[in-house]
Amino acid sequence: MRSRHKYIIGVDEVGRGPLAGPVAVGVVKFKAESQKVITKWGIGFKDSKKLSANGREAWLVKIDEAMSEGWLEYAVAFVSPSVIDKKGLSYAIRTAMEKALSEIEHDVNKTKVLLDGALHAPSHYPHQETIIKGDEKELSIALASIVAKVARDKKMVALAKKFPEYGFEKHKGYGTRAHYLAIKKNGLTKHHRRSFLRCVA
């Protein structure tokens, strides 16, 4: 039962498939005893993947307000394309997750970790549950998805200012036709995942 745990932590990753940019993992923690309050606070929330960019930004404002009030905490960690190329995507996601979890104070033995998709928390977390389509079923996972997505998008927009010819601000590193054409014309940057682009690397 989740009520036996002091904390609930939701975990989700963003940026698994892009051709460029880092992978990001977001974690959101709240006290298990406040779960009903948070569920009520989250009324009206819909699948994070269906939110517009403005919608995600609006929810981040609410999340930041909750964090400033002290009843919610979150962190986002990134792992670079060079690590993805050298060690693989699974390693990169695990590393980002460990980084993000380490930034939030909690007792692993008193924490229930809820993870989206096929993610798994480090083995020293005795209480964890992987949930298919967890971002649609658990608010903590959905919020983790939002904080990770907004943070990663901001990184890609900043990157677009350094490499305007690639259009990162539009596709955020994903493999759109425009992105492939830009790669064909300009080559690869150090921010591209060469292991994802062997045919053009």
C-alpha positions as CSV (number, residue, x, y, z in Angstrom):
1,M,0.0,0.0,0.0
2,R,1.3,3.4,-0.9
3,S,0.1,4.9,2.4
4,R,2.8,3.0,4.2
5,H,5.4,5.1,2.4
6,K,6.5,8.5,3.4
7,Y,7.2,9.8,-0.1
8,I,5.9,9.2,-3.6
9,I,8.4,9.9,-6.5
10,G,7.2,9.9,-10.1
11,V,9.8,9.3,-12.8
12,D,9.7,9.9,-16.6
13,E,12.2,10.4,-19.4
14,V,12.1,12.7,-22.3
15,G,14.2,12.7,-25.5
16,R,14.7,9.0,-26.1
17,G,14.3,9.4,-29.9
18,P,15.7,12.7,-31.1
19,L,18.7,12.8,-33.5
20,A,20.2,15.7,-31.4
21,G,20.3,17.0,-27.9
22,P,20.4,15.3,-24.5
23,V,18.1,12.8,-22.9
24,A,16.4,14.1,-19.8
25,V,14.9,12.4,-16.8
26,G,12.4,14.3,-14.5
27,V,11.5,13.2,-11.0
28,V,8.7,14.7,-8.8
29,K,8.4,14.0,-5.1
30,F,5.6,14.6,-2.6
31,K,4.6,13.3,0.7
32,A,2.4,10.2,0.4
33,E,0.0,11.7,3.0
34,S,-0.7,14.6,0.7
35,Q,-1.6,12.4,-2.3
36,K,-5.3,13.3,-2.0
37,V,-4.6,17.0,-1.9
38,I,-2.3,16.7,-4.9
39,T,-4.9,14.7,-6.8
40,K,-7.4,17.4,-6.2
41,W,-4.8,20.1,-7.1
42,G,-4.3,18.2,-10.4
43,I,-8.0,18.1,-11.4
44,G,-8.2,19.1,-15.0
45,F,-4.9,17.7,-15.9
46,K,-4.7,15.7,-19.1
47,D,-2.1,13.4,-20.7
48,S,1.1,15.4,-20.7
49,K,2.0,14.3,-24.2
50,K,-1.2,15.9,-25.4
51,L,-0.5,19.3,-23.8
52,S,0.7,22.2,-26.0
53,A,4.0,23.9,-25.2
54,N,2.0,26.7,-23.6
55,G,0.0,24.2,-21.6
56,R,3.2,22.6,-20.3
57,E,4.6,26.0,-19.3
58,A,1.4,26.8,-17.5
59,W,1.6,23.6,-15.5
60,L,5.3,24.2,-14.7
61,V,4.2,27.5,-13.1
62,K,1.8,25.6,-10.9
63,I,4.5,23.0,-10.1
64,D,7.0,25.8,-9.2
65,E,4.4,27.4,-7.0
66,A,3.8,24.0,-5.2
67,M,7.6,23.6,-4.8
68,S,7.9,27.1,-3.3
69,E,5.1,26.2,-0.8
70,G,7.1,23.2,0.2
71,W,4.8,20.3,-0.6
72,L,6.3,19.2,-3.8
73,E,9.9,18.9,-5.1
74,Y,11.3,18.1,-8.5
75,A,14.6,17.8,-10.3
76,V,15.7,17.2,-13.9
77,A,19.0,15.7,-15.1
78,F,20.5,15.5,-18.5
79,V,23.0,13.2,-20.2
80,S,24.7,14.4,-23.4
81,P,24.7,12.9,-26.9
82,S,28.4,12.0,-26.5
83,V,27.6,9.7,-23.6
84,I,24.6,8.3,-25.5
85,D,27.0,7.5,-28.4
86,K,29.7,6.0,-26.2
87,K,27.6,4.1,-23.7
88,G,24.2,3.7,-25.2
89,L,20.8,5.1,-24.6
90,S,19.8,2.8,-21.7
91,Y,23.0,3.7,-19.8
92,A,22.3,7.4,-20.4
93,I,18.8,7.2,-19.1
94,R,19.9,5.3,-16.0
95,T,22.6,7.8,-15.4
96,A,20.2,10.8,-15.8
97,M,17.7,9.1,-13.4
98,E,20.4,8.5,-10.8
99,K,21.5,12.2,-11.1
100,A,17.9,13.5,-10.8
101,L,17.1,11.2,-7.8
102,S,20.3,12.3,-6.0
103,E,19.1,15.9,-6.1
104,I,16.0,15.2,-4.0
105,E,16.3,14.4,-0.4
106,H,14.5,11.2,0.5
107,D,14.9,7.8,2.3
108,V,14.9,5.0,-0.3
109,N,13.3,2.6,2.2
110,K,10.4,4.9,2.9
111,T,9.8,6.0,-0.7
112,K,7.6,4.5,-3.4
113,V,9.0,5.1,-6.9
114,L,6.5,5.1,-9.8
115,L,8.1,4.9,-13.2
116,D,6.7,5.2,-16.7
117,G,7.0,2.7,-19.5
118,A,9.9,0.3,-19.2
119,L,11.9,2.4,-16.7
120,H,13.4,0.9,-13.6
121,A,14.8,2.7,-10.6
122,P,18.2,1.7,-9.2
123,S,18.2,-1.7,-7.5
124,H,18.7,-0.1,-4.0
125,Y,15.1,1.2,-4.2
126,P,13.1,-1.7,-2.6
127,H,9.7,-0.1,-3.4
128,Q,9.2,0.7,-7.1
129,E,6.6,0.1,-9.7
130,T,6.9,0.4,-13.5
131,I,3.6,1.4,-15.1
132,I,2.8,1.2,-18.8
133,K,1.5,4.5,-19.9
134,G,2.1,5.7,-16.4
135,D,2.0,9.4,-17.5
136,E,-1.7,8.8,-18.3
137,K,-2.4,7.0,-15.0
138,E,-0.3,8.6,-12.3
139,L,-0.1,12.3,-11.7
140,S,3.4,12.1,-10.2
141,I,4.7,10.5,-13.4
142,A,2.8,13.0,-15.6
143,L,4.3,15.9,-13.7
144,A,7.8,14.4,-14.0
145,S,7.2,14.2,-17.8
146,I,6.3,17.9,-17.9
147,V,9.3,19.2,-15.9
148,A,11.6,17.1,-18.1
149,K,10.0,18.1,-21.3
150,V,10.0,21.8,-20.6
151,A,13.6,21.7,-19.4
152,R,14.8,19.8,-22.4
153,D,12.9,22.1,-24.8
154,K,14.5,25.1,-23.3
155,K,17.9,23.6,-23.8
156,M,17.1,22.9,-27.5
157,V,15.9,26.5,-28.0
158,A,19.1,27.8,-26.5
159,L,21.0,25.5,-28.8
160,A,19.2,26.9,-31.7
161,K,20.7,30.3,-31.1
162,K,24.2,28.8,-31.5
163,F,23.2,26.7,-34.5
164,P,20.3,28.6,-36.2
165,E,20.7,26.7,-39.5
166,Y,19.3,23.5,-37.9
167,G,15.9,24.7,-36.6
168,F,16.3,23.1,-33.2
169,E,13.8,25.6,-31.7
170,K,11.1,24.0,-34.0
171,H,11.7,20.2,-33.9
172,K,13.7,20.0,-30.6
173,G,16.2,17.6,-32.3
174,Y,13.7,15.1,-33.6
175,G,14.0,13.6,-37.1
176,T,11.8,15.9,-39.1
177,R,12.3,16.3,-42.8
178,A,13.6,19.8,-42.3
179,H,16.1,18.5,-39.7
180,Y,17.4,15.8,-42.1
181,L,17.8,18.4,-44.9
182,A,19.7,20.7,-42.5
183,I,22.1,17.8,-41.6
184,K,22.6,17.0,-45.3
185,K,23.4,20.6,-46.0
186,N,25.5,21.5,-42.9
187,G,26.8,18.3,-41.5
188,L,26.6,17.1,-37.9
189,T,27.3,19.2,-34.8
190,K,28.7,17.9,-31.6
191,H,25.2,17.9,-30.3
192,H,24.0,15.3,-32.7
193,R,23.8,11.6,-31.8
194,R,26.1,10.0,-34.3
195,S,25.0,6.6,-33.3
196,F,21.5,7.5,-34.5
197,L,22.9,8.9,-37.8
198,R,25.4,6.3,-39.0
199,C,24.0,6.7,-42.5
200,V,25.0,10.3,-42.7
201,A,27.7,10.6,-40.1
